[in-house]
Amino acid sequence: MAQRMPPGFETWLRQRRPLFDTTFFKVAGLCPPPFLDRPQPAQPAQPTQPAQPDRPAAPAPAAAPPEDTGAAVAPKPTPQTAAADAPAATPPAAPAEARSIPIGRRHERGVDGEAVSLAADLLPRHVAILAGSGSGKTVLLRRLVEEAALLGIPAIVLDPNNDLSRLGEPWPVTPDGFTVDDEAKAARYIGTTEVVIWTPGRSAGNPVSLALLPDFAAIGDDRDEIDQAVEMARATLEPFVAATGTSARLKTGVLSAALRRFAERGGGPLADLVRLLEDLPEGISQVSKAGKLAADMADQLHAATESNPLLRAGATSLDPAVLFESPRGHTRISVVNLAGLASDAARDAFVNQLQMTLFTWIKRRPSASGRLYVLDEAQNFVPSQAGTACKASALSLVAQARKYGLGMVLATQTPKGIDNRIVSNCTTHFYGRMASPATIEATRELMAAKGGAADDIGRLGRGEFWFSTEGLRRPVKIRTPLCLSHHPANPPTAEDILTMARTHAP
């Protein structure tokens, strides 16, 4: 019968439960207790509403076929059904419910089923969202940040395309598809969350500056982490010291040696490193012209601080505590809009400085409740082939951050375009619709490694994703809800961003 799938077979199977009449199930204790009635027949599925532009269709309550997919799937609403489906020895999941991120509903054969959630404790083990244009990726990304904020989890959100700068704006009109629960959550989110928009490189908005060097004193004596911090600092400084041409390798060697000595002495501000380079002591580097090369790099750093807007005094010197913590007791979301950084090099240098600062700061300020660091269009920051100024610091952060309660959420349209070491460090994956044969095949390969096989990855609707995390034997298909903050079809303009930055200032 299962192979033929006659009409009504699933409904009959779920209502009749013939295995409960077998001797084996009775002896093994797999049947529901005799004092429980049989579950009531499921209500007929209601047709889902058509998807609205830039958001998934409203979920329709309906019964879905039962499947053992791990603790991330919430029990069915009917108490009798829940008791019948659960193994006898399974304890109630109520304690975990208070620290979970609702992500949508199971979606099978066009019908929405039981609610699905992600344990908040899995966020520090990182999340990857792999989905193409028009898949609902941005809506999912925003809802994750919003639901985490409702649990008191703050976030730093990098916004390269202006898509995320409205996280602090309420919907002007209740959108189609919002449930009563969504309306209540949206009101609570706007009332309890403080969204601050930062505009590096744009003095008319909410400008910021970051230190070029990590806090070496905060690292302690861990040699591996000192080496990682030195490597991040070298990658940050190279664009500023003109380490190009025939002298590039020599300058890189001298700079690395000077940074190691600087870190051994406990570090300090950039001015202290410049003084070390101006008068480099003997024995720090074996390069024959080390002193001359170091003095030249000191001059380049002087010129950079006088000409680069990110290094000038006057802007807010961005401490991660300012990014994560609100003096008013609200949950803070810091949206860092990158539109004011005119070139890829400037953008990468800024992101590297931010990641380098986070790397050392979280060691001094670990979080038991969790924090988020969100990178949209992650393939631009941690590409699979080429190197960028921020790639080394991102790899160090993804490997170390989980120990200190910082979860990274990375979204990309090109699964093969992002460094595999990033994706493999993410415990939770979302796979959305892909368009090109190459990205479809790449996504299938990633899903196969998680035990799934999605032949429909090129046909998924907006807001439909395959979801995989710890506790699931294989990916399950879900439909995600609409985000709680205003998300119109078109992103805000540059002038809109500056206005919002002045409005959403700390």
C-alpha positions in Angstrom: 0.0 0.0 0.0 2.9 2.4 0.8 4.3 1.8 -2.7 1.0 2.3 -4.4 0.0 5.3 -2.2 -3.8 5.0 -2.7 -5.8 8.2 -2.0 -6.3 8.7 1.7 -3.6 6.1 2.7 -1.6 8.5 4.9 -4.7 9.7 6.7 -5.9 6.2 7.3 -2.4 5.1 8.5 -2.1 8.0 11.0 -5.6 7.5 12.3 -5.7 3.6 12.4 -2.1 3.0 13.5 -2.2 -0.7 12.8 1.3 -1.4 14.3 -0.1 -0.6 17.7 -2.2 -3.8 17.5 0.9 -6.0 16.9 2.3 -8.1 19.8 5.9 -6.7 19.2 4.8 -3.1 19.7 2.8 -3.9 22.8 5.6 -6.0 24.4 8.3 -3.3 23.5 6.2 -0.6 25.1 5.9 1.4 21.9 2.1 1.8 22.0 0.4 4.8 23.7 -0.9 4.2 27.3 -4.3 2.5 27.3 -5.9 5.5 29.1 -5.3 7.8 26.1 -8.0 7.9 23.5 -7.0 7.5 19.9 -6.1 10.8 18.3 -8.8 12.8 16.7 -8.9 12.8 12.9 -6.7 15.6 11.5 -8.5 18.5 9.9 -8.4 18.8 6.2 -5.5 20.8 4.9 -6.3 24.4 3.9 -4.8 25.8 0.7 -1.8 28.0 1.3 -2.0 31.7 0.3 0.0 32.7 -2.7 3.5 34.1 -1.8 3.7 37.9 -1.6 6.7 39.7 -3.2 9.9 39.2 -1.3 8.3 37.1 1.4 7.1 33.5 1.8 3.5 32.5 1.6 1.5 32.4 4.8 1.6 29.0 6.5 -1.6 27.0 6.5 -2.4 24.7 9.4 -2.6 21.2 8.2 -1.5 17.7 9.2 1.8 16.4 7.8 3.1 12.8 7.6 4.9 11.9 10.8 8.7 11.4 10.5 11.4 11.0 13.1 13.6 13.9 12.4 15.1 14.8 15.8 14.4 17.1 18.6 14.3 20.3 16.4 10.8 19.4 15.3 8.2 20.5 17.8 5.4 18.1 18.8 2.0 18.3 17.2 -0.5 20.6 18.9 -2.9 17.7 19.7 -1.9 16.2 23.1 -3.2 12.7 22.2 -1.3 12.7 18.9 1.9 13.9 20.5 1.7 11.2 23.2 1.1 8.5 20.5 4.0 9.6 18.3 6.6 10.0 21.1 8.7 7.0 22.2 7.8 6.0 25.7 11.1 6.9 27.3 11.4 10.4 25.7 11.2 13.2 28.4 9.2 16.3 27.7 10.9 19.0 25.7 9.4 21.9 27.6 12.7 23.3 29.2 14.3 23.7 25.7 11.3 25.4 24.4 12.1 28.7 26.2 15.5 28.9 24.4 14.5 28.0 20.8 14.3 29.9 17.6 11.1 29.2 15.6 12.0 28.9 11.9 8.8 27.8 10.2 6.8 24.7 9.6 7.4 21.3 8.0 6.4 21.5 4.3 5.6 18.2 2.6 3.7 17.8 -0.7 2.6 21.4 -0.6 1.1 21.2 2.9 2.4 22.9 6.0 2.7 20.7 9.1 4.2 20.9 12.6 6.3 23.8 13.8 10.1 23.5 13.5 12.6 25.3 15.7 16.3 25.6 16.2 17.8 25.3 19.7 19.3 28.7 20.6 22.3 26.9 22.1 23.3 25.8 18.6 23.7 29.4 17.4 27.3 29.7 18.6 28.1 26.7 16.5 27.3 28.8 13.4 24.6 28.9 10.7 25.0 28.8 6.9 22.2 30.0 4.6 22.9 28.8 1.0 20.2 30.1 -1.4 20.0 32.0 -4.6 18.2 35.3 -5.5 14.5 35.3 -5.0 14.6 32.3 -2.5 13.6 34.3 0.6 17.1 34.2 1.9 17.1 37.8 3.3 13.7 37.2 4.9 15.0 34.1 6.7 18.2 35.9 7.7 16.2 38.8 9.2 13.8 36.5 11.0 16.7 34.6 12.6 18.2 37.8 13.9 14.8 39.0 15.1 13.8 35.8 16.9 17.3 35.7 18.6 16.8 39.3 19.7 13.5 38.3 21.3 15.5 35.8 23.4 17.9 38.7 24.4 20.7 37.7 22.0 22.3 40.8 20.5 23.8 40.9 17.0 26.3 42.7 14.7 24.9 42.6 11.2 27.0 43.5 8.1 24.9 45.1 5.5 26.7 45.2 2.1 23.6 45.8 -0.1 21.3 47.9 2.1 18.9 45.0 2.5 19.2 44.8 6.3 19.1 48.4 7.4 15.4 48.3 8.1 15.7 45.9 10.9 14.5 48.6 13.3 11.5 49.8 11.2 8.0 48.5 12.0 5.6 47.4 9.3 3.5 50.4 8.3 0.5 48.1 7.6 0.1 44.6 8.9 1.3 42.4 6.0 -0.8 39.6 4.5 0.1 36.3 6.0 0.9 37.6 9.5 -0.6 35.4 12.2 -1.9 36.7 15.5 1.4 35.4 17.1 3.4 37.3 14.4 1.6 40.5 15.2 2.3 40.1 18.9 6.0 39.2 18.3 6.5 42.1 15.9 5.2 44.6 18.5 7.4 43.1 21.2 10.4 43.1 18.9 10.0 46.8 18.1 9.4 47.6 21.7 12.3 45.7 23.3 15.0 45.8 20.6 17.4 48.7 19.9 18.6 48.8 16.3 21.6 51.1 15.7 22.9 51.8 12.1 26.5 52.5 11.7 27.9 54.1 8.5 31.7 53.7 8.2 33.1 56.1 5.7 30.0 58.4 5.8 30.4 61.3 8.2 26.8 62.5 7.4 25.4 59.4 9.1 26.7 57.6 12.1 30.5 57.3 11.3 32.8 54.8 13.1 36.4 54.0 13.2 38.2 50.8 14.3 41.7 50.2 15.6 44.1 48.6 13.1 45.6 46.3 15.8 44.0 43.6 18.0 44.3 43.8 21.7 47.4 41.6 22.1 47.3 42.0 25.9 43.9 40.2 26.0 45.2 37.0 24.4 47.6 35.9 27.2 50.2 33.3 26.6 48.4 31.1 24.1 51.0 30.8 21.4 48.6 29.6 18.7 46.2 32.4 19.3 49.1 35.0 19.4 50.2 33.7 16.0 46.6 34.0 14.7 46.4 37.6 16.0 49.7 38.5 14.4 48.6 37.1 11.1 45.3 39.1 11.3 47.2 42.2 12.1 49.7 41.7 9.2 46.8 41.2 6.8 45.2 44.4 8.1 48.3 46.5 7.8 49.7 45.3 4.5 47.3 47.5 2.4 48.4 50.6 4.4 52.2 50.0 4.2 52.4 49.6 0.4 53.6 46.0 0.6 53.6 45.5 -3.2 56.1 45.1 -6.0 59.6 43.7 -5.6 59.8 44.6 -1.9 56.5 43.1 -1.0 57.9 39.8 0.5 60.7 41.7 2.3 58.2 44.1 3.9 55.8 41.3 4.8 58.6 39.5 6.6 59.8 42.5 8.5 56.3 43.5 9.4 55.5 40.0 10.8 58.7 40.0 12.8 57.9 43.4 14.3 54.4 42.4 15.1 55.6 39.3 16.9 57.9 41.4 19.1 55.2 44.0 19.6 52.8 41.2 20.7 55.4 39.8 23.1 55.6 43.2 24.8 51.9 43.3 25.3 50.9 45.3 22.3 49.4 48.8 22.5 48.0 51.4 20.2 49.1 51.9 16.5 51.3 54.8 17.5 53.4 52.5 19.6 53.9 50.1 16.7 54.8 53.0 14.5 57.5 54.0 17.0 58.9 50.5 17.0 59.1 50.5 13.2 60.7 53.9 13.1 63.6 52.6 15.2 63.6 48.8 14.7 65.9 47.2 17.2 68.7 44.8 16.0 67.8 41.2 15.9 64.1 41.4 15.3 64.4 40.5 11.6 67.1 38.8 9.7 66.3 40.8 6.5 69.5 42.8 5.7 67.6 46.1 5.1 65.1 45.5 7.8 65.6 48.9 9.4 65.1 50.9 6.2 62.0 48.8 5.2 60.5 49.3 8.7 61.1 53.1 8.6 59.4 53.2 5.2 56.4 51.3 6.6 56.2 53.7 9.5 55.9 56.7 7.1 53.2 54.9 5.2 51.2 54.4 8.4 51.6 58.1 9.2 50.2 59.0 5.8 47.3 56.5 6.2 46.2 57.9 9.5 46.2 61.4 7.9 44.2 60.5 4.7 42.0 57.5 5.6 38.6 58.5 7.0 38.3 55.3 8.9 41.5 56.1 10.8 40.9 59.7 11.6 39.9 61.0 15.0 36.4 62.3 15.5 34.3 59.2 14.6 33.1 56.8 17.2 35.9 54.4 18.1 33.9 51.2 17.9 34.3 49.0 20.9 32.4 45.7 20.5 30.7 46.5 23.9 29.1 49.5 22.1 28.0 47.2 19.3 26.4 44.6 21.5 25.2 46.4 24.6 22.5 49.0 25.1 22.7 51.4 28.1 18.9 51.3 28.2 18.7 47.6 28.8 17.3 46.7 25.4 18.7 44.0 23.1 20.9 45.8 20.7 21.3 45.0 17.0 24.1 46.9 15.3 23.7 47.1 11.5 27.0 48.1 9.9 26.1 49.5 6.5 29.1 49.1 4.1 27.8 51.3 1.3 30.1 54.2 2.3 33.2 52.2 1.7 34.0 53.0 -1.9 36.2 50.0 -2.9 36.4 46.3 -2.1 39.7 46.9 -0.5 38.3 49.5 1.9 35.4 47.2 2.7 37.6 44.2 3.3 40.0 46.2 5.5 37.1 47.5 7.6 35.6 44.0 8.0 39.0 42.6 8.9 39.5 45.2 11.6 36.1 44.5 13.0 36.7 40.7 13.1 40.1 41.2 14.6 38.7 43.3 17.3 36.0 40.8 18.0 38.5 38.0 18.1 40.3 39.4 21.1 37.3 41.1 22.8 35.2 37.9 23.1 38.0 36.2 25.0 37.7 38.8 27.7 33.9 39.0 27.5 32.5 35.5 26.8 28.7 35.2 26.8 26.7 32.4 28.3 23.5 33.5 26.6 25.0 34.1 23.1 25.7 36.8 20.6 25.5 36.8 16.8 27.8 38.1 14.0 26.0 38.1 10.6 27.7 38.3 7.2 25.4 38.6 4.2 27.0 37.9 0.8 29.7 35.9 2.6 31.4 34.8 -0.6 32.7 38.4 -1.0 34.5 38.2 2.4 35.7 34.6 2.5 35.9 33.4 -1.1 36.8 29.8 -1.8 39.8 30.6 -4.0 41.2 34.2 -3.8 42.4 35.7 -0.5 41.0 38.9 0.9 42.2 41.1 3.7 39.4 39.8 6.0 39.6 36.1 5.1 42.2 35.1 7.6 40.4 36.8 10.5 37.1 35.3 9.5 38.6 31.8 9.5 40.1 32.4 12.9 36.8 33.7 14.2 34.7 30.8 12.9 37.1 28.4 14.5 37.4 30.1 17.9 34.2 32.1 18.4 32.0 29.2 19.5 34.1 28.8 22.7 33.1 32.3 23.8 29.4 32.3 22.8 29.6 34.1 19.5 27.7 32.5 16.7 28.3 33.4 13.0 25.5 33.5 10.5 26.8 33.4 6.9 24.5 33.8 3.9 25.6 33.2 0.3 24.1 32.7 -3.2 27.1 30.6 -4.3 27.9 27.5 -2.2 31.1 26.8 -4.0 32.1 30.5 -3.9 32.6 30.5 -0.1 35.6 28.8 1.6 34.7 25.2 2.5 36.3 25.6 5.9 33.6 28.2 6.8 30.7 26.0 5.7 32.1 22.9 7.4 32.3 24.8 10.7 28.6 25.5 10.6 26.4 23.0 12.4 23.2 24.4 11.0 22.5 24.7 7.3 19.6 26.1 5.3 19.4 25.2 1.6 17.1 27.4 -0.6 16.3 27.6 -4.3 19.2 27.8 -6.7 19.0 28.7 -10.4 22.2 27.6 -12.3 23.1 24.0 -12.8 26.5 24.5 -11.1 25.0 25.9 -7.9 22.2 23.3 -7.9 24.8 20.5 -8.1 27.0 22.2 -5.4 24.0 22.4 -3.1 23.1 18.8 -3.7 26.6 17.7 -2.8 26.4 19.6 0.5 23.0 18.1 1.3 24.3 14.6 0.4 27.0 15.1 3.1 24.1 15.7 5.6 22.2 12.7 4.5 19.7 14.4 2.2 18.9 14.3 -1.5 16.9 17.2 -2.8 15.9 16.8 -6.5 13.7 19.9 -6.2 16.4 22.4 -5.1 15.9 24.3 -8.4 12.1 24.3 -8.0 11.7 25.4 -4.4 9.3 28.2 -3.8 10.1 31.5 -2.1 10.5 30.9 1.6 10.9 27.1 1.2 14.2 25.6 2.5 15.8 22.3 3.3 16.9 22.5 6.9 19.7 20.5 8.6 21.1 20.7 12.2 22.3 18.6 15.0 19.7 16.0 16.0 18.3 15.6 12.5 19.2 12.4 10.6 18.7 14.2 7.3 17.5 17.6 6.1 13.8 18.4 6.3 11.8 20.8 4.1 10.3 23.8 5.9 8.4 26.9 4.9 9.7 30.0 6.8 7.6 32.9 8.1 7.7 36.6 7.2 10.2 38.8 9.0 8.9 40.9 11.9 10.4 44.2 10.6 9.5 46.2 7.5 10.8 44.6 4.3 9.5 46.2 1.2 10.4 45.0 -2.3 13.1 47.6 -2.9 16.0 48.3 -0.5 16.5 51.9 0.9 18.5 54.4 -1.0 21.8 55.9 0.2 20.0 58.9 1.5 17.5 56.7 3.3 20.4 54.9 5.0 21.9 58.2 6.3 18.5 59.4 7.6 17.9 56.1 9.3 21.5 56.1 10.8 20.8 59.5 12.3 17.4 58.3 13.6 18.8 54.9 14.9 21.9 56.3 16.6 23.2 55.1 20.0 
